[in-house]
Amino acid sequence: MKYRKLGNTNIDVSVICLGTMTFGEQNSQVEGFEQMDYAFERGINFFDTAELYAVMPRKETYGKTEEIVGNWMQKRKNRDKIILASKIASKSEDDLHWIRKGSKHLGFDRKNMDEAINNSLKRLKTDYIDLYQLHWPERKVPKFGVLDFEYDPHDEWTAIEDVLENLNRLVKAGKIRHVGLSNETPWGVMKFLQLSKEKNLPRMVSIQNVYSLVNRVFDVANSEVSIRENCGLLAYSPLAGGRLSGKYIGNKKPKNARYTIWPRRFNRHHTKRGEIAIEAYFNLAKKHGLPPSLFANSFVNDRPFVTSNIIGATSMYQLKENIDSINVTLSKEILDEIENIHLSDPNPCV
């Protein structure tokens, strides 16, 4: 395994991070334990979860993922060896009525944050979280498959300075060590960093955004912020929800796969343009004798702004192949071919 510093901290996190959102929905606790055991044996010390999980979000499985991760750490007695990341949910147009007071009332105010962190700590069976992330901005921004910013003069959100003050209380209380962003824009990242410096408040050490061969929106602006401000990317959906594995090519519907179970939910990764690009990358991987999933993950692993690549799997075979990508470095020839495909239709899956 390879390791990189988490932002400006002294924490070394594995370049491969284990994403856990399938635990409690597509994966049972027994399967989750098997995945975590194997990942840990392979040198992965960085696990990512969220209060929202399992996915797909629903009342019956709310918090189950954190519970499974917490049960595993308690049973293995290895909490001190794990860098644990979780997230607090924010306002949403989706129906999340089971989370605190519901979708429209979620946010990063003091009451919401206190309730969220305390519930997460209880489920995770730990006294602290190493990296506590804002799952998506409270303000209205382009995210989850939307590119264009639509200004709403009536939009209201908790002031960024207040958010940082609320997080600072949790740091001082010992409940979290470091803080991070997720699904954030360049403006948002810079405002958080500016105010943390001016007010001597906790500094955002990472940003967890979508990134893959078919969605490189992060390259356009956030990449410079990430590198120059030492606020590295924690890349999620590196396989575009599994589509870059090639298993859906030709309109295939693999049993128990995400797009088979929830065909309308992940539309941002399932577009006509995207399918053309995915097949092109699939064929390129095969041309060079590489498994498509390993190929796609290895591209993400070595991007200069990436701190860690958050992989996910529903089977041990998928997990092993995803982790094996750490041992592959793509040649300049392959990278040039990737760039040719990318430039022919940039970001077909936003």
Contacts in CASP RR format, 6 or more apart in sequence:
PFRMAT RR
TARGET T0000
AUTHOR 0000-0000-0000
METHOD contacts of the structure
MODEL  1
MKYRKLGNTNIDVSVICLGTMTFGEQNSQVEGFEQMDYAFERGINFFDTA
ELYAVMPRKETYGKTEEIVGNWMQKRKNRDKIILASKIASKSEDDLHWIR
KGSKHLGFDRKNMDEAINNSLKRLKTDYIDLYQLHWPERKVPKFGVLDFE
YDPHDEWTAIEDVLENLNRLVKAGKIRHVGLSNETPWGVMKFLQLSKEKN
LPRMVSIQNVYSLVNRVFDVANSEVSIRENCGLLAYSPLAGGRLSGKYIG
NKKPKNARYTIWPRRFNRHHTKRGEIAIEAYFNLAKKHGLPPSLFANSFV
NDRPFVTSNIIGATSMYQLKENIDSINVTLSKEILDEIENIHLSDPNPCV
1 14 0 8 1.000
1 15 0 8 1.000
1 16 0 8 1.000
1 42 0 8 1.000
1 43 0 8 1.000
1 44 0 8 1.000
1 326 0 8 1.000
2 14 0 8 1.000
2 15 0 8 1.000
2 326 0 8 1.000
3 12 0 8 1.000
3 13 0 8 1.000
3 14 0 8 1.000
3 15 0 8 1.000
3 45 0 8 1.000
4 12 0 8 1.000
4 13 0 8 1.000
4 15 0 8 1.000
4 307 0 8 1.000
4 308 0 8 1.000
5 11 0 8 1.000
5 12 0 8 1.000
5 13 0 8 1.000
5 307 0 8 1.000
6 12 0 8 1.000
6 13 0 8 1.000
6 83 0 8 1.000
6 131 0 8 1.000
6 178 0 8 1.000
6 205 0 8 1.000
6 206 0 8 1.000
6 307 0 8 1.000
7 205 0 8 1.000
7 206 0 8 1.000
7 230 0 8 1.000
7 231 0 8 1.000
7 232 0 8 1.000
7 307 0 8 1.000
8 203 0 8 1.000
8 205 0 8 1.000
8 230 0 8 1.000
9 178 0 8 1.000
9 205 0 8 1.000
11 83 0 8 1.000
11 130 0 8 1.000
11 177 0 8 1.000
11 178 0 8 1.000
12 45 0 8 1.000
13 45 0 8 1.000
13 46 0 8 1.000
13 83 0 8 1.000
13 307 0 8 1.000
13 308 0 8 1.000
14 43 0 8 1.000
14 44 0 8 1.000
14 45 0 8 1.000
14 46 0 8 1.000
14 308 0 8 1.000
15 301 0 8 1.000
15 306 0 8 1.000
15 307 0 8 1.000
15 308 0 8 1.000
15 309 0 8 1.000
15 326 0 8 1.000
16 39 0 8 1.000
16 42 0 8 1.000
16 44 0 8 1.000
16 46 0 8 1.000
16 301 0 8 1.000
16 308 0 8 1.000
16 309 0 8 1.000
16 311 0 8 1.000
16 322 0 8 1.000
16 323 0 8 1.000
16 325 0 8 1.000
16 326 0 8 1.000
17 44 0 8 1.000
17 46 0 8 1.000
17 47 0 8 1.000
17 48 0 8 1.000
17 85 0 8 1.000
17 234 0 8 1.000
17 308 0 8 1.000
17 309 0 8 1.000
17 310 0 8 1.000
17 311 0 8 1.000
18 35 0 8 1.000
18 36 0 8 1.000
18 39 0 8 1.000
18 44 0 8 1.000
18 46 0 8 1.000
18 47 0 8 1.000
18 48 0 8 1.000
18 310 0 8 1.000
18 311 0 8 1.000
18 312 0 8 1.000
19 47 0 8 1.000
19 48 0 8 1.000
19 49 0 8 1.000
19 310 0 8 1.000
19 311 0 8 1.000
19 312 0 8 1.000
20 32 0 8 1.000
20 36 0 8 1.000
20 47 0 8 1.000
20 48 0 8 1.000
20 49 0 8 1.000
20 53 0 8 1.000
20 65 0 8 1.000
20 68 0 8 1.000
20 69 0 8 1.000
20 312 0 8 1.000
21 49 0 8 1.000
21 50 0 8 1.000
21 53 0 8 1.000
21 54 0 8 1.000
21 55 0 8 1.000
21 65 0 8 1.000
21 312 0 8 1.000
22 54 0 8 1.000
22 55 0 8 1.000
22 312 0 8 1.000
22 313 0 8 1.000
22 314 0 8 1.000
23 29 0 8 1.000
23 31 0 8 1.000
23 32 0 8 1.000
23 35 0 8 1.000
23 53 0 8 1.000
23 54 0 8 1.000
23 64 0 8 1.000
23 65 0 8 1.000
23 68 0 8 1.000
23 69 0 8 1.000
24 54 0 8 1.000
24 61 0 8 1.000
24 64 0 8 1.000
24 65 0 8 1.000
24 68 0 8 1.000
25 54 0 8 1.000
25 55 0 8 1.000
25 56 0 8 1.000
25 61 0 8 1.000
25 64 0 8 1.000
26 54 0 8 1.000
26 256 0 8 1.000
26 258 0 8 1.000
26 261 0 8 1.000
26 314 0 8 1.000
27 35 0 8 1.000
27 314 0 8 1.000
29 68 0 8 1.000
29 71 0 8 1.000
32 68 0 8 1.000
32 72 0 8 1.000
33 68 0 8 1.000
33 71 0 8 1.000
33 72 0 8 1.000
33 75 0 8 1.000
34 316 0 8 1.000
35 313 0 8 1.000
35 316 0 8 1.000
35 319 0 8 1.000
36 47 0 8 1.000
36 69 0 8 1.000
36 72 0 8 1.000
37 76 0 8 1.000
38 316 0 8 1.000
38 319 0 8 1.000
38 320 0 8 1.000
38 323 0 8 1.000
39 47 0 8 1.000
39 319 0 8 1.000
39 323 0 8 1.000
40 76 0 8 1.000
40 78 0 8 1.000
40 81 0 8 1.000
40 82 0 8 1.000
42 323 0 8 1.000
44 323 0 8 1.000
45 81 0 8 1.000
45 82 0 8 1.000
45 83 0 8 1.000
46 82 0 8 1.000
46 83 0 8 1.000
46 85 0 8 1.000
46 308 0 8 1.000
47 69 0 8 1.000
47 82 0 8 1.000
47 83 0 8 1.000
47 84 0 8 1.000
47 85 0 8 1.000
48 85 0 8 1.000
48 86 0 8 1.000
48 208 0 8 1.000
48 234 0 8 1.000
48 236 0 8 1.000
48 310 0 8 1.000
49 65 0 8 1.000
49 66 0 8 1.000
49 69 0 8 1.000
49 84 0 8 1.000
49 85 0 8 1.000
49 86 0 8 1.000
49 87 0 8 1.000
49 124 0 8 1.000
50 65 0 8 1.000
50 66 0 8 1.000
50 86 0 8 1.000
50 87 0 8 1.000
50 89 0 8 1.000
50 133 0 8 1.000
50 135 0 8 1.000
51 62 0 8 1.000
51 63 0 8 1.000
51 66 0 8 1.000
51 86 0 8 1.000
51 87 0 8 1.000
51 88 0 8 1.000
51 89 0 8 1.000
51 99 0 8 1.000
51 116 0 8 1.000
51 119 0 8 1.000
51 120 0 8 1.000
51 123 0 8 1.000
51 135 0 8 1.000
52 62 0 8 1.000
52 63 0 8 1.000
52 87 0 8 1.000
52 89 0 8 1.000
52 96 0 8 1.000
52 99 0 8 1.000
52 135 0 8 1.000
53 61 0 8 1.000
53 63 0 8 1.000
53 64 0 8 1.000
53 65 0 8 1.000
53 66 0 8 1.000
54 61 0 8 1.000
54 62 0 8 1.000
54 63 0 8 1.000
54 64 0 8 1.000
54 65 0 8 1.000
56 262 0 8 1.000
56 265 0 8 1.000
57 94 0 8 1.000
57 96 0 8 1.000
58 98 0 8 1.000
59 97 0 8 1.000
59 98 0 8 1.000
62 98 0 8 1.000
62 99 0 8 1.000
63 123 0 8 1.000
66 86 0 8 1.000
66 120 0 8 1.000
66 123 0 8 1.000
66 124 0 8 1.000
67 123 0 8 1.000
67 124 0 8 1.000
69 84 0 8 1.000
69 124 0 8 1.000
70 123 0 8 1.000
70 124 0 8 1.000
70 125 0 8 1.000
70 126 0 8 1.000
71 125 0 8 1.000
73 79 0 8 1.000
73 82 0 8 1.000
73 84 0 8 1.000
73 124 0 8 1.000
73 125 0 8 1.000
73 126 0 8 1.000
74 125 0 8 1.000
79 126 0 8 1.000
82 130 0 8 1.000
83 130 0 8 1.000
83 131 0 8 1.000
84 124 0 8 1.000
84 126 0 8 1.000
84 129 0 8 1.000
84 130 0 8 1.000
84 131 0 8 1.000
85 129 0 8 1.000
85 130 0 8 1.000
85 131 0 8 1.000
85 132 0 8 1.000
85 133 0 8 1.000
85 234 0 8 1.000
86 120 0 8 1.000
86 124 0 8 1.000
86 129 0 8 1.000
86 131 0 8 1.000
86 132 0 8 1.000
86 133 0 8 1.000
87 132 0 8 1.000
87 133 0 8 1.000
87 134 0 8 1.000
87 135 0 8 1.000
87 182 0 8 1.000
87 208 0 8 1.000
88 107 0 8 1.000
88 108 0 8 1.000
88 112 0 8 1.000
88 113 0 8 1.000
88 116 0 8 1.000
88 117 0 8 1.000
88 120 0 8 1.000
88 132 0 8 1.000
88 133 0 8 1.000
88 134 0 8 1.000
88 135 0 8 1.000
89 96 0 8 1.000
89 99 0 8 1.000
89 106 0 8 1.000
89 107 0 8 1.000
89 116 0 8 1.000
89 135 0 8 1.000
89 136 0 8 1.000
90 106 0 8 1.000
90 107 0 8 1.000
90 108 0 8 1.000
90 134 0 8 1.000
90 135 0 8 1.000
90 136 0 8 1.000
90 137 0 8 1.000
90 138 0 8 1.000
91 103 0 8 1.000
91 104 0 8 1.000
91 105 0 8 1.000
91 106 0 8 1.000
91 107 0 8 1.000
91 138 0 8 1.000
91 157 0 8 1.000
92 103 0 8 1.000
92 106 0 8 1.000
92 136 0 8 1.000
93 103 0 8 1.000
94 103 0 8 1.000
95 103 0 8 1.000
96 102 0 8 1.000
96 103 0 8 1.000
96 106 0 8 1.000
97 103 0 8 1.000
99 106 0 8 1.000
100 106 0 8 1.000
100 112 0 8 1.000
100 115 0 8 1.000
100 116 0 8 1.000
105 112 0 8 1.000
106 112 0 8 1.000
106 138 0 8 1.000
107 113 0 8 1.000
107 138 0 8 1.000
107 157 0 8 1.000
107 158 0 8 1.000
108 134 0 8 1.000
108 138 0 8 1.000
108 157 0 8 1.000
108 158 0 8 1.000
108 162 0 8 1.000
108 163 0 8 1.000
108 166 0 8 1.000
109 158 0 8 1.000
109 162 0 8 1.000
109 166 0 8 1.000
110 162 0 8 1.000
110 166 0 8 1.000
110 169 0 8 1.000
113 166 0 8 1.000
113 167 0 8 1.000
113 170 0 8 1.000
117 129 0 8 1.000
117 132 0 8 1.000
117 170 0 8 1.000
117 175 0 8 1.000
117 176 0 8 1.000
118 175 0 8 1.000
120 129 0 8 1.000
121 127 0 8 1.000
121 128 0 8 1.000
121 129 0 8 1.000
121 175 0 8 1.000
127 174 0 8 1.000
127 175 0 8 1.000
128 174 0 8 1.000
128 175 0 8 1.000
128 176 0 8 1.000
128 177 0 8 1.000
129 175 0 8 1.000
129 176 0 8 1.000
129 177 0 8 1.000
130 176 0 8 1.000
130 177 0 8 1.000
130 178 0 8 1.000
131 176 0 8 1.000
131 177 0 8 1.000
131 178 0 8 1.000
131 179 0 8 1.000
131 180 0 8 1.000
131 205 0 8 1.000
131 206 0 8 1.000
132 167 0 8 1.000
132 170 0 8 1.000
132 176 0 8 1.000
132 178 0 8 1.000
132 179 0 8 1.000
132 180 0 8 1.000
133 179 0 8 1.000
133 180 0 8 1.000
133 181 0 8 1.000
133 182 0 8 1.000
133 206 0 8 1.000
133 208 0 8 1.000
134 163 0 8 1.000
134 179 0 8 1.000
134 180 0 8 1.000
134 181 0 8 1.000
134 182 0 8 1.000
134 184 0 8 1.000
135 182 0 8 1.000
135 183 0 8 1.000
136 143 0 8 1.000
136 144 0 8 1.000
136 182 0 8 1.000
136 183 0 8 1.000
136 184 0 8 1.000
137 143 0 8 1.000
137 157 0 8 1.000
137 183 0 8 1.000
137 184 0 8 1.000
137 185 0 8 1.000
137 188 0 8 1.000
138 157 0 8 1.000
138 158 0 8 1.000
138 163 0 8 1.000
139 155 0 8 1.000
139 157 0 8 1.000
140 150 0 8 1.000
140 152 0 8 1.000
140 155 0 8 1.000
141 149 0 8 1.000
141 183 0 8 1.000
141 184 0 8 1.000
141 185 0 8 1.000
142 148 0 8 1.000
142 149 0 8 1.000
142 150 0 8 1.000
142 185 0 8 1.000
143 183 0 8 1.000
144 183 0 8 1.000
144 268 0 8 1.000
145 267 0 8 1.000
145 268 0 8 1.000
145 350 0 8 1.000
146 350 0 8 1.000
147 217 0 8 1.000
147 350 0 8 1.000
149 185 0 8 1.000
158 166 0 8 1.000
160 188 0 8 1.000
160 191 0 8 1.000
160 192 0 8 1.000
160 195 0 8 1.000
161 195 0 8 1.000
161 199 0 8 1.000
161 201 0 8 1.000
163 192 0 8 1.000
164 192 0 8 1.000
164 195 0 8 1.000
164 196 0 8 1.000
164 199 0 8 1.000
164 201 0 8 1.000
164 202 0 8 1.000
165 201 0 8 1.000
167 176 0 8 1.000
167 179 0 8 1.000
167 201 0 8 1.000
167 202 0 8 1.000
168 201 0 8 1.000
168 202 0 8 1.000
170 176 0 8 1.000
171 177 0 8 1.000
171 179 0 8 1.000
171 202 0 8 1.000
178 202 0 8 1.000
178 205 0 8 1.000
179 202 0 8 1.000
179 203 0 8 1.000
179 204 0 8 1.000
179 205 0 8 1.000
180 204 0 8 1.000
180 205 0 8 1.000
180 206 0 8 1.000
180 207 0 8 1.000
180 208 0 8 1.000
181 188 0 8 1.000
181 189 0 8 1.000
181 192 0 8 1.000
181 204 0 8 1.000
181 206 0 8 1.000
181 207 0 8 1.000
181 208 0 8 1.000
181 231 0 8 1.000
182 207 0 8 1.000
182 208 0 8 1.000
182 209 0 8 1.000
182 234 0 8 1.000
183 208 0 8 1.000
183 209 0 8 1.000
183 210 0 8 1.000
184 192 0 8 1.000
184 207 0 8 1.000
184 209 0 8 1.000
184 222 0 8 1.000
185 222 0 8 1.000
186 221 0 8 1.000
186 222 0 8 1.000
186 225 0 8 1.000
189 204 0 8 1.000
189 207 0 8 1.000
189 222 0 8 1.000
189 225 0 8 1.000
189 226 0 8 1.000
189 229 0 8 1.000
189 231 0 8 1.000
190 225 0 8 1.000
190 229 0 8 1.000
192 204 0 8 1.000
193 203 0 8 1.000
193 204 0 8 1.000
193 229 0 8 1.000
193 231 0 8 1.000
195 201 0 8 1.000
196 202 0 8 1.000
196 203 0 8 1.000
196 204 0 8 1.000
197 203 0 8 1.000
204 231 0 8 1.000
205 230 0 8 1.000
205 231 0 8 1.000
205 232 0 8 1.000
206 231 0 8 1.000
206 232 0 8 1.000
206 233 0 8 1.000
206 234 0 8 1.000
206 307 0 8 1.000
207 222 0 8 1.000
207 226 0 8 1.000
207 231 0 8 1.000
207 232 0 8 1.000
207 233 0 8 1.000
207 234 0 8 1.000
208 233 0 8 1.000
208 234 0 8 1.000
208 235 0 8 1.000
208 236 0 8 1.000
208 310 0 8 1.000
209 218 0 8 1.000
209 222 0 8 1.000
209 233 0 8 1.000
209 234 0 8 1.000
209 235 0 8 1.000
209 236 0 8 1.000
210 217 0 8 1.000
210 218 0 8 1.000
210 235 0 8 1.000
210 236 0 8 1.000
210 237 0 8 1.000
211 218 0 8 1.000
211 233 0 8 1.000
211 235 0 8 1.000
211 236 0 8 1.000
211 237 0 8 1.000
211 238 0 8 1.000
211 300 0 8 1.000
211 303 0 8 1.000
211 306 0 8 1.000
212 235 0 8 1.000
212 237 0 8 1.000
212 238 0 8 1.000
212 239 0 8 1.000
212 240 0 8 1.000
212 244 0 8 1.000
212 296 0 8 1.000
212 300 0 8 1.000
212 349 0 8 1.000
213 240 0 8 1.000
213 244 0 8 1.000
213 277 0 8 1.000
213 281 0 8 1.000
213 296 0 8 1.000
213 299 0 8 1.000
213 338 0 8 1.000
213 341 0 8 1.000
213 342 0 8 1.000
214 240 0 8 1.000
214 243 0 8 1.000
214 244 0 8 1.000
214 269 0 8 1.000
214 274 0 8 1.000
214 277 0 8 1.000
214 278 0 8 1.000
214 281 0 8 1.000
214 347 0 8 1.000
214 348 0 8 1.000
214 349 0 8 1.000
215 237 0 8 1.000
215 240 0 8 1.000
215 268 0 8 1.000
215 269 0 8 1.000
215 347 0 8 1.000
215 349 0 8 1.000
215 350 0 8 1.000
216 342 0 8 1.000
216 346 0 8 1.000
216 347 0 8 1.000
217 347 0 8 1.000
217 350 0 8 1.000
218 226 0 8 1.000
218 233 0 8 1.000
218 235 0 8 1.000
218 305 0 8 1.000
222 233 0 8 1.000
222 305 0 8 1.000
223 233 0 8 1.000
223 303 0 8 1.000
223 304 0 8 1.000
223 305 0 8 1.000
225 231 0 8 1.000
226 232 0 8 1.000
226 233 0 8 1.000
226 305 0 8 1.000
227 304 0 8 1.000
227 305 0 8 1.000
232 305 0 8 1.000
232 306 0 8 1.000
232 307 0 8 1.000
233 303 0 8 1.000
233 305 0 8 1.000
233 306 0 8 1.000
233 307 0 8 1.000
234 306 0 8 1.000
234 307 0 8 1.000
234 308 0 8 1.000
234 310 0 8 1.000
235 300 0 8 1.000
235 303 0 8 1.000
235 306 0 8 1.000
235 308 0 8 1.000
235 309 0 8 1.000
235 310 0 8 1.000
236 310 0 8 1.000
237 269 0 8 1.000
238 244 0 8 1.000
238 296 0 8 1.000
238 297 0 8 1.000
238 300 0 8 1.000
238 309 0 8 1.000
238 310 0 8 1.000
238 311 0 8 1.000
239 245 0 8 1.000
239 293 0 8 1.000
239 296 0 8 1.000
239 297 0 8 1.000
239 311 0 8 1.000
239 322 0 8 1.000
240 269 0 8 1.000
240 278 0 8 1.000
240 296 0 8 1.000
240 349 0 8 1.000
241 258 0 8 1.000
241 259 0 8 1.000
241 266 0 8 1.000
241 269 0 8 1.000
242 248 0 8 1.000
242 257 0 8 1.000
242 258 0 8 1.000
242 269 0 8 1.000
242 293 0 8 1.000
243 259 0 8 1.000
243 269 0 8 1.000
243 270 0 8 1.000
243 274 0 8 1.000
243 275 0 8 1.000
243 278 0 8 1.000
243 349 0 8 1.000
244 278 0 8 1.000
244 281 0 8 1.000
244 282 0 8 1.000
244 292 0 8 1.000
244 293 0 8 1.000
244 296 0 8 1.000
245 292 0 8 1.000
245 293 0 8 1.000
245 296 0 8 1.000
245 318 0 8 1.000
246 278 0 8 1.000
246 279 0 8 1.000
246 282 0 8 1.000
246 292 0 8 1.000
247 254 0 8 1.000
247 257 0 8 1.000
248 254 0 8 1.000
248 257 0 8 1.000
248 259 0 8 1.000
248 270 0 8 1.000
248 278 0 8 1.000
249 275 0 8 1.000
249 278 0 8 1.000
249 279 0 8 1.000
249 282 0 8 1.000
253 259 0 8 1.000
253 260 0 8 1.000
254 260 0 8 1.000
256 314 0 8 1.000
257 314 0 8 1.000
258 265 0 8 1.000
258 266 0 8 1.000
259 266 0 8 1.000
259 270 0 8 1.000
268 349 0 8 1.000
268 350 0 8 1.000
269 349 0 8 1.000
270 349 0 8 1.000
271 348 0 8 1.000
271 349 0 8 1.000
273 345 0 8 1.000
273 348 0 8 1.000
273 349 0 8 1.000
274 345 0 8 1.000
274 348 0 8 1.000
274 349 0 8 1.000
276 345 0 8 1.000
276 348 0 8 1.000
277 341 0 8 1.000
277 345 0 8 1.000
277 348 0 8 1.000
277 349 0 8 1.000
280 341 0 8 1.000
281 292 0 8 1.000
281 295 0 8 1.000
281 296 0 8 1.000
281 338 0 8 1.000
281 341 0 8 1.000
282 292 0 8 1.000
284 295 0 8 1.000
284 334 0 8 1.000
284 337 0 8 1.000
284 338 0 8 1.000
284 341 0 8 1.000
285 291 0 8 1.000
285 292 0 8 1.000
285 294 0 8 1.000
285 295 0 8 1.000
285 296 0 8 1.000
286 292 0 8 1.000
288 295 0 8 1.000
288 334 0 8 1.000
290 298 0 8 1.000
290 328 0 8 1.000
291 321 0 8 1.000
293 318 0 8 1.000
293 321 0 8 1.000
293 322 0 8 1.000
293 325 0 8 1.000
294 321 0 8 1.000
294 322 0 8 1.000
294 324 0 8 1.000
294 325 0 8 1.000
294 328 0 8 1.000
295 325 0 8 1.000
295 328 0 8 1.000
295 330 0 8 1.000
297 309 0 8 1.000
297 311 0 8 1.000
297 322 0 8 1.000
297 325 0 8 1.000
298 325 0 8 1.000
298 326 0 8 1.000
298 328 0 8 1.000
298 329 0 8 1.000
298 330 0 8 1.000
299 330 0 8 1.000
299 335 0 8 1.000
299 338 0 8 1.000
300 306 0 8 1.000
300 309 0 8 1.000
301 309 0 8 1.000
301 325 0 8 1.000
301 326 0 8 1.000
302 329 0 8 1.000
302 330 0 8 1.000
309 325 0 8 1.000
311 319 0 8 1.000
311 322 0 8 1.000
311 323 0 8 1.000
312 318 0 8 1.000
312 319 0 8 1.000
312 322 0 8 1.000
313 319 0 8 1.000
313 322 0 8 1.000
330 338 0 8 1.000
END
